Amino acid sequence: MLISLQHISTNDGKNKLTQSRYIQQAGYIRAKNITFSYELPANFIKKIGISRMQVFTSGMNLFEYSKIRKPLDPEVIQQTAIEYPMQRIFTLGANVSF
């Protein structure tokens, strides 16, 4: 996939046309959401009065590989000079039944 970046200029009507020098390879791979969970064995948790327990961890936007210039996002077609990077989020938790 190729995307075209427009040259940003303060002059009205000048340097805003798509030019081949601003075309970049936009192929990418991204891990958007990964979740791991583990259910603890019943014989282990029955001793502490719990009938079922599952622990989990989750991550969003863990990594991205792309040849496109940073901070540009390959999923966004029209980029402006003011783009915020994707947030990386980690979650850890447990589901417990008594």
N, C-alpha and C positions, 0 to 999 in steps of 0.2 A: 504494500500500500504506500502510495506517495501522497504527501500533503503539501500544500503550498502556503507559505507564510508571506504575508504582505509586508512591505517595507513601511515602517511607521514614520511619518513625516509631519511637521507642523505646517507645511505649505499645502494649501487647498488645491486639490486636483493634480498634484505632482507626486511622482514616486509611489502612487497607490495602486498601480496596475501590477498584476501578478507577473513576476519575472522568474526565469528558470534558475537564477542564482539563489533564490530563496526556497527552492524545492528540496525537501529532505526525505530520506527513507523513514517511514513511520511504522514499520513493523515492531511489535513489542510483545512481551509476555509479562503478566502481572498476577500476583497472588492476592486476590481481593478478600477472600474470607476462608480461613482454615480453622477447624474446630477439632479438638481431641477430647475424648471422654473415657472414663474408666469407672466401671461399677465394682465396688469393693466386695470381696467374697462374703456371703451371708454368715458363715461360721465365725468370721472375724468380728463383724459388727454386732452380732447378736449379744456378745458379751457386754457391750456397753449400752444395751437397750434400744438399738436402732434396727428397724426391720429392713431398710434398704437405703444405700448411700451411693451416690454417683458424684464424682468430681470431674470438672471439665476446665479446659482453658481454650480461649478463642483469640484469634488475631485478625485484624482487618488491615488491608494495604501493607502487608509485610514486606514485599519487595517488588521491584519492577526492573526489567532489563529492556532497554531501548537505545537506539542510536540517535534519537532526536535530542536536540539541545535542551538542557535544563534551563529554566523551570517549566518548560512547555509540557503539556499533558497530551499524549497521543490520542486519547479518547475525545478530546474537544476539537471540533472542526475549526471554528473561528477563535483565534487567540487574540487577546489584547495585551497591552503592556502590564496590566494589573491582574494577575492570576495568582491565586493562593494554592500552595501545594496540598496534596491530599493528606489528611491526618492519619497517623498510624495509631491504632487502638488495640490495647490488650485487655482481656477479660479473664478473670479466674473466679470459679464459683463451685458450689456444691448443691445437689438436690438430696434432701434427707427426708425419709419417711419413718415415723415412730410407730 
